[in-house]
Amino acid sequence: MGYTGEDPTVGLNLVEPLAKLGKPLVDTVAPMSYLAAQSASNAERADSPARVAVPSTPRTWYESGYLYSATDALFDEIIRRFDTVPAHFDANAGFSQMGGAIARVKQDATAFWHRPAKYDFLADVSWTDPTKDQEARQAARGVWAGVEPFTRGHYVNTVTGASSQRVRATYGDNYARLVALKEQYDPLNLFRLNANIKPRTAKG
């Protein structure tokens, strides 16, 4: 969660009601620069028994999707699914607010179809022990299996290797036009990472 207005005190006032919910296990809500915010996930843990000068990057499984509403059923499902994640993994859920100028552009004006979405939702599970890879991935897939039905499409730079069904959902009614452009400029599907739009002429 973040606030990017000019006056940080306005953002702090907006989140103040959350304090009534109880004392959080971790509270990192504070004004910070853009650089500090982007580096937050790499910061060393102050309570780590073995602090190092250059922190190691955890292994992380990401999934994301656009939300057109945030219902009680969604939050109930997030809590239920996260409760199944073993305690030795870190599980996170993030909501990035959309709308504003993004939503004022027509959906067919650019490739980006989900301009009316209210939030960009991101769920991830992180771990450091490579021997736990299979268990962690299974836990992450379990979380996403419950949350995905609430989403439509996803942010293409978050998830690589998305299924063709998710790619179609991501580009919506713009998909057919994008396939035509792909067939014209990249018929051999040379550029095929992230949310790949396959030309009908491509094999596989």
Secondary structure, DSSP 8 states (H G I E B T S, - for coil): ----SS-HHHHHHHHGGGGGG---S--------HHHHHHGGG---TT-SS--SS----EEEEEEEEES---HHHHHHHHHHHTTS-TTSEEEEEEEE--GGGGGS-TTSSS---TT-SEEEEEEEEES-GGGHHHHHHHHHHHHHHHGGG-BS--TTT-SS--HHHHHHHHGGGHHHHHHHHHHH-TT-----SS----TT---
